[in-house]
Amino acid sequence: MSFKKLNPLLKESLEKLAFDKPLPFQKEILPKLKSGANLYGIAPKESGKTTALILAIVHKLKAEAFDDSPRALVMVKDKQAALDLMEQFEVFTKPTDLRIYCAYEEYDFDKQREEIYYGVDIIIVTPKRLNKLYFMNSLHLGQLQIFAIEDAEFLIRNNYHNDVLRVTESLHKCQYVILAESMHQRYERLQESFMYNSQIVSID
């Protein structure tokens, strides 16, 4: 999938950023992301994993706000990772009205509940805060189209495996994406729970 096949507002952003063509990894993974397949995206740093995910999400959501419930969720390791990813999303969503929100432990829970209530399209969230929001009925995921885990190495280093499973067990069908620098057997085990019929897109 070339950048030419993306939403016009995305192409506008890419042109302003002087992104002429996708990197090799992006060229391989973007069509599969667009198809809705469950994916493991395995590639080193600077290969364009995060940008590919952002482009795919904005394209999938048609670059426009809709209703109140999030349609895309990206799980990250901590507050700083959430804020950094939000900043990257904003680079590509300036021409759109998409609403992006970060949820993490260091922010007042009741304020987060209220802010989410007013509507969000893309939520970037840490594992523990996701579980608290979801199981206290403060986050409706019935409209979710894509659930991604960015820089998934934190699942190995921390005991977040069960936090992920508890939420995904309650979800209706959506696309799942795991991005990491290398494949790990813990990621492979997720095929038994929610990464059904998943494909691996990998470069060295």
VOLUMLUM-936425 format. One record per residue: x negated, y, z of N, C-alpha, C in turn. Coordinates in steps of 0.2 Angstrom, whole numbers. Each point is the difference from the previous one (the first is absolute). Layout:
<pts>
X; Y; Z; X; Y; Z; X; Y; Z
...
</pts>
This chain:
<pts>
-4; -6; 0; 4; 6; 0; -4; 6; 0
0; 4; -5; -4; 6; 0; 4; 6; 3
-4; 5; 2; 4; 6; 3; 5; 3; -4
0; -1; -7; 5; 2; -4; 7; -3; 2
0; -6; 3; 7; -3; 1; 3; 2; 7
-3; 4; 3; 2; 2; 7; 5; 6; -1
4; 1; 6; 5; 5; 0; -3; 7; -2
3; 4; -4; -2; 6; -2; -3; 5; 5
3; 0; 6; -3; 4; 6; -7; -2; 2
0; -7; 0; -7; -3; 2; -5; 2; -5
2; -1; -7; -5; 2; -5; -2; 7; 1
5; 5; 2; -2; 7; 0; -5; 0; 6
0; -3; 5; -5; 0; 6; -6; -3; -3
0; -5; -3; -6; -3; -2; -4; 4; -5
4; 4; -5; -4; 4; -4; -3; 6; 3
3; 3; 5; -3; 5; 4; -6; -2; 4
0; -6; 2; -6; -3; 4; -5; -3; -5
1; 1; -7; -5; -2; -5; -1; -8; 0
5; -4; 2; 0; -7; 0; 2; -2; -7
-5; -2; -4; 1; -1; -7; 3; -8; -1
-3; -4; 3; 2; -7; -1; -1; -4; 7
3; -6; 1; 0; -4; 6; -7; -3; 0
-3; -1; 6; -6; -4; 2; 2; -7; -2
-5; -4; -1; 1; -7; -2; 5; -4; 5
-1; 1; 7; 5; -3; 4; 7; 2; 0
0; 7; -1; 7; 3; -1; 3; -2; -6
-3; -1; -6; 2; -2; -6; 3; -7; 1
-3; -5; 4; 2; -6; 1; 6; -1; 5
0; 4; 5; 5; -1; 5; 7; 4; -1
-1; 6; -4; 6; 4; 0; 6; -3; -4
-1; -4; -5; 5; -3; -3; 4; -5; 4
-4; -4; 4; 3; -5; 5; 3; 4; 6
-2; 5; 2; 3; 4; 5; 7; 2; -3
0; 3; -6; 6; 2; -3; 5; -5; -1
-2; -7; -1; 4; -5; -1; 4; -3; 6
-2; 3; 6; 3; -2; 6; -3; -7; 3
-5; -2; -2; -3; -6; 2; -3; 1; 7
0; -5; 4; -4; 0; 7; -8; -1; -2
-4; 5; 3; -7; 0; -3; -5; 0; 6
-5; -3; -1; -6; 2; 4; -5; 4; -5
-2; 6; 2; -4; 4; -4; -7; 0; 4
-5; -4; -3; -6; -1; 3; -6; 3; -4
-3; 5; 3; -5; 4; -4; -4; 4; 5
-6; 2; -1; -4; 4; 4; 2; 7; 0
-3; 4; 5; 1; 7; 0; -1; 4; -6
3; 5; -1; -1; 4; -6; 3; -3; -7
4; -6; 1; 2; -3; -6; 7; 3; -2
3; 4; 4; 6; 3; -1; 7; -4; 2
-1; -4; 6; 5; -3; 2; 6; 4; 3
-2; 5; 4; 5; 4; 3; 3; 5; -5
-3; 2; -5; 3; 4; -5; 5; -4; -4
-2; -6; -1; 4; -4; -4; 7; -2; 4
-1; -1; 6; 6; -1; 4; 5; 7; 1
-3; 5; 0; 3; 7; 0; 4; 1; -6
-3; -1; -6; 3; 1; -6; 6; -5; -1
-1; -6; 2; 5; -5; -1; 6; 1; 4
-1; 3; 7; 5; 1; 4; 4; 6; -3
-3; 5; -2; 3; 6; -2; 4; -1; -7
-3; -4; -4; 3; -2; -6; 7; -5; 2
-1; -4; 4; 6; -5; 2; 5; 4; 3
-1; 5; 4; 5; 5; 3; 3; 5; -5
-3; 0; -6; 2; 4; -6; -1; 8; 2
-5; 0; 5; -3; 7; 1; 5; 5; 3
5; -3; 3; 6; 4; 3; 3; -2; 6
2; 4; 4; 3; -1; 7; 7; -4; -1
1; -4; 4; 7; -3; 0; 2; -3; 6
6; 2; 2; 3; -2; 6; -4; 1; 6
1; -3; 6; -4; 1; 6; -5; -5; 2
1; -6; -2; -4; -6; 3; -6; 0; -5
-6; -2; 3; -6; -1; -4; 0; -6; -5
-3; 1; -5; 0; -5; -6; -7; -2; -1
-5; 3; 4; -6; -3; -1; -3; 1; 7
-4; -5; 2; -3; 0; 7; -8; -3; -1
-4; 4; 3; -7; -2; -1; -3; 0; 8
-2; -6; 1; -3; -1; 7; -7; 1; 0
-3; 4; 5; -7; 2; 0; -2; -2; 8
-7; 1; 1; -3; -3; 6; 2; 5; 6
-1; 7; -2; 1; 5; 6; 2; 7; -2
0; 4; 4; 3; 7; -1; -4; 3; -6
-7; 0; 1; -4; 3; -5; 1; -3; -7
0; -6; -1; 2; -3; -6; 6; 2; -3
5; 1; 4; 7; 2; -2; 0; 7; -3
-4; 5; 4; 0; 7; -2; -4; 0; -7
-6; -4; 0; -4; 0; -6; 4; -2; -6
4; -5; 1; 4; -3; -6; 6; 5; -2
3; 3; 5; 5; 5; -1; -3; 6; -5
-6; 2; 2; -3; 5; -4; -1; -2; -7
-2; -6; -1; -1; -3; -7; 6; 0; -4
6; -2; 4; 6; -1; -3; 2; 7; -3
-1; 5; 4; 2; 7; -1; -3; 3; -6
-6; -2; -2; -4; 2; -6; 4; -2; -6
4; -6; 0; 3; -2; -6; 8; 1; 0
2; 3; 6; 7; 1; 1; 2; 7; 0
-4; 4; -1; 1; 8; 0; 6; 2; -5
0; -3; -6; 6; 2; -4; 6; -3; 1
0; -5; 5; 7; -3; 2; 3; 2; 6
6; -3; 2; 3; 2; 6; 0; -6; 5
-5; -5; -1; -1; -6; 4; -1; 3; 7
3; -4; 5; -2; 2; 7; -4; -6; 3
-6; 2; 2; -5; -4; 3; -1; 1; 7
0; -5; 4; 0; 1; 8; -5; -5; 3
-4; 2; 5; -5; -4; 3; 3; -1; 7
0; -7; 2; 2; -1; 7; -6; -4; 4
-2; 2; 5; -5; -3; 4; 1; 1; 8
-4; -4; 4; 1; 0; 7; -1; 7; 3
-4; 4; -2; -2; 6; 3; 5; 5; 0
5; -1; -3; 5; 5; -1; 7; -1; 4
3; 5; 2; 6; -1; 4; 5; -5; -3
2; -5; 3; 4; -5; -3; 7; 3; -2
3; 4; 5; 7; 2; -1; 0; 5; -6
-6; 4; -1; 0; 5; -5; -1; -4; -7
-3; -5; 0; -1; -4; -6; 7; -3; -2
4; -2; 5; 6; -3; -2; 5; 5; -3
-1; 6; 3; 4; 6; -3; -2; 2; -7
-6; 0; -1; -3; 2; -6; 2; -5; -6
-1; -6; 2; 1; -5; -5; 8; -1; -2
4; 2; 5; 7; 0; -1; 2; 5; -5
-3; 5; -1; 2; 5; -5; -2; -2; -7
-4; -6; -1; -1; -2; -7; -7; -1; -2
-2; -5; -2; -7; -1; -2; 0; -6; -6
-4; 1; -5; -1; -4; -6; -6; -5; 1
-5; 3; 3; -6; -4; 1; -3; 0; 7
0; -5; 3; -3; 0; 7; -6; -3; 1
-5; 3; 3; -7; -3; 1; 0; -1; 8
-1; -6; 2; 1; -1; 7; -5; -5; 3
-2; 0; 6; -4; -5; 3; 4; -5; 3
-3; -6; 1; 4; -6; 1; 4; 0; 7
-3; 3; 5; 4; 0; 6; 6; 5; 0
-2; 6; -3; 6; 5; -1; 5; -3; -4
-2; -4; -6; 6; -2; -4; 4; -5; 4
-3; -4; 4; 4; -5; 4; 5; 4; 5
-3; 5; 3; 4; 3; 5; 6; 4; -4
-1; 3; -5; 5; 4; -4; 5; -5; -2
-2; -6; -3; 4; -4; -3; 5; -4; 5
-3; -2; 5; 4; -4; 5; 4; 4; 5
-1; 6; 0; 4; 5; 3; 5; 3; -4
1; -3; -6; 5; 3; -5; -1; 7; -2
-6; 2; 0; -2; 7; -2; -3; 1; -7
0; -6; -4; -3; 0; -7; 4; -5; -4
4; 2; -4; 4; -5; -4; -4; -1; -7
-1; -7; -1; -4; -2; -5; 4; -4; -5
7; 1; 0; 4; -4; -5; -1; 2; -7
-3; 6; -1; -1; 2; -7; -7; -1; -3
-4; -3; 5; -7; 0; -2; -2; -4; -6
-4; 3; -5; -2; -4; -6; -7; -2; 0
-4; 3; 4; -7; -3; 0; -3; 1; 7
-3; -5; 2; -4; 0; 7; -7; -2; -2
-4; 5; 2; -7; -1; -2; -5; 1; 7
-5; -4; 0; -5; 1; 5; -7; 2; -3
-2; 6; 2; -5; 3; -3; -7; -1; 5
-5; -2; -4; -6; -2; 4; 1; -5; 5
3; -6; -2; 2; -5; 4; -5; -3; 5
-6; 2; 0; -5; -3; 4; 2; 1; 8
4; 5; 1; 2; 1; 7; 4; -6; 3
4; -3; -4; 4; -6; 2; -5; -6; 3
-6; 0; -3; -5; -5; 2; -3; 2; 7
-2; 6; 0; -3; 3; 6; 4; 1; 6
7; 1; -1; 4; 1; 6; 6; -5; 0
4; -1; 5; 5; -5; 0; 7; 3; -2
0; 2; -7; 6; 3; -3; 3; -5; -4
-2; -6; -1; 3; -5; -4; 8; 0; 2
1; -1; 6; 7; -1; 2; 4; 6; 0
-3; 6; 0; 4; 6; -1; 3; 1; -7
-5; -3; -5; 2; 0; -7; 6; -5; -1
-1; -6; 3; 5; -5; -1; 7; 2; 3
0; 3; 5; 6; 1; 4; 5; 5; -5
-4; 5; -3; 4; 4; -4; 2; -3; -7
-4; -3; -3; 1; -3; -7; 5; -6; 1
1; -3; 5; 5; -5; 1; 7; 3; 0
1; 6; 1; 6; 3; 1; 2; 4; -7
-5; 0; -4; 1; 4; -6; 4; -4; -6
4; 4; -4; 2; -3; -6; -5; 0; -5
1; -3; -6; -5; -1; -5; -3; 7; -2
-7; 0; 0; -3; 6; -3; -7; -2; -2
-4; 4; -3; -7; -2; -2; -5; 1; 5
-4; -4; 1; -6; 0; 5; -6; 1; -4
-4; 4; 3; -7; 1; -3; -5; 1; 6
-6; -4; 0; -5; 0; 4; -6; 2; -3
-3; 6; 2; -7; 2; -3; -5; -1; 5
-6; -3; -2; -6; -1; 4; -6; 0; -4
-6; 0; 3; -6; 0; -4; -2; -8; -1
2; -4; 4; -1; -7; -2; 6; -5; 3
0; -6; -3; 6; -4; 2; -2; -4; 6
5; -1; 4; -1; -3; 7; 6; -5; 1
-2; -6; 3; 5; -5; 1; 6; 2; 4
-1; 6; 4; 6; 2; 4; 5; 3; -5
-2; 3; -6; 4; 3; -5; 4; -5; -3
-4; -6; -2; 3; -5; -4; 5; -4; 4
0; 0; 7; 5; -3; 4; 7; 4; -1
-1; 6; -1; 7; 4; -1; 4; -2; -6
-3; -4; -4; 4; -3; -6; 6; -4; 3
-1; -3; 6; 5; -4; 3; 6; 4; 3
-2; 6; 1; 6; 4; 4; 3; 5; -5
-4; 4; -4; 3; 5; -4; -3; 1; -7
-7; -2; 0; -3; 1; -7; 1; -5; -5
7; -2; -1; 2; -5; -4; -2; 1; -7
-3; -5; -4; -2; 0; -7; -4; 6; -1
-4; 1; 4; -5; 6; 0; -5; -1; -5
-3; 5; -3; -5; 0; -5; -6; 4; 3
-6; -2; -2; -6; 3; 2; -3; 4; -6
-1; 7; 1; -4; 4; -4; -7; 1; 3
-5; -2; -3; -6; 1; 3; -6; 2; -4
-4; 4; 2; -6; 2; -4; -6; 0; 5
-6; -1; -2; -6; 0; 4; -3; 7; 1
</pts>
